[in-house]
Amino acid sequence: MIRLLNRFTDPETRHPFFDQLEKLFRNRTGVAGLIIISVFVLCAVFAPFIAPHDPVENALYEQLKPPAWKEGGRSSNLLGTDDLGRDILSRLIFGARVSLMVGVVSVGIAVFLGTLFGAIAGYFKGWPDNVIMRVMDIILAFPGILLAIVIVAYLGPGLRNAMIAIGVISIPRFARIVRASVMEEYEKDYVLAARAVGAKNGRIIFNAILPNCLAPIIVQASLGFGSAILDAAGLSFLGLGAQPPIPEWGAMIAMGRSMILRAWWVMTFPGIAILLGVLGFNLLGDGLRDALDPRLRD
């Protein structure tokens, strides 16, 4: 046990991962983002146990009830109800589950395809690089949300198609980052040695080069979560994302925009939830960048 503790505490022998983790926890920005995301994830995972009401159950006799503190604490709806009598707090908690799923799926699509295309372009160069990067440039030439709207309009409205669209528009970000990292690693000694002993290109890319390119990918993935949540909310606001009665934050804002003056809570609290979710992932991304960037190490 003592040897194991010494291995983790001795700067000479412990794995660099623990140094980076320690640096992340010393970063106030990263810790703040991590706390926000932890609350976000806990709400998503334990939504059925935390939510005080059914998020899709209508109660027309309780429609547009103000938050509990507006009624002197007599109401059981802490954040009020919407025009169908559904509890806003419960819908926000279950909406965290939807937003987390959007982030995981869309960022997963972008990371997988972006890393694959970027690695091929950066390693082989020549015409594969020209073809792949020109396609990425074409995608980047369009405003992201506009291209997502076009894709969803073609595939059809729905949460699944919205996640696909958000993943597609995010591919160029990862492809450009991975391409630059692979090109930087390509001329290093360990890659030249692997090529000299006859290692196959696929083995060199996936076993040697990409593990050394994880830091920028992780940082971009964290930032991509925030962008995915925001894009999903925008598509749902336009009626192209999550469809009723799915409790999605952007759709909740769209439903409450017509009653902002007489029932401000219907769209205000979903907007705050989106703000906190995006802020949390952006803060974590900044903290990860400071912890993983070797140029910023002590």
Secondary structure, DSSP 8 states (H G I E B T S, - for coil): -HHHHHHHH-TTTS-HHHHHHHHHHH-HHHHHHHHHHHHHHHHHHTHHHH-SS-TT---GGGTT---GGGGTT--S-TT-B-TT--BHHHHHHHHHHHHHHHHHHHHHHHHHHHHHHHHHHHHH-HHHHHHHHHHHHHHHHS-HHHHHHHHHHHH-SSHHHHHHHHHHHHHHHHHHHHHHHHHHHHTSHHHHHHHHTT--HHHIIIIIIGGGGHHHHHHHHHHHHHHHHHHHHHHHHTTSSS-TTS--HHHHHHHHGGGTTT-THHHHHHHHHHHHHHHHHHHHHHHHHHHH-GGG--
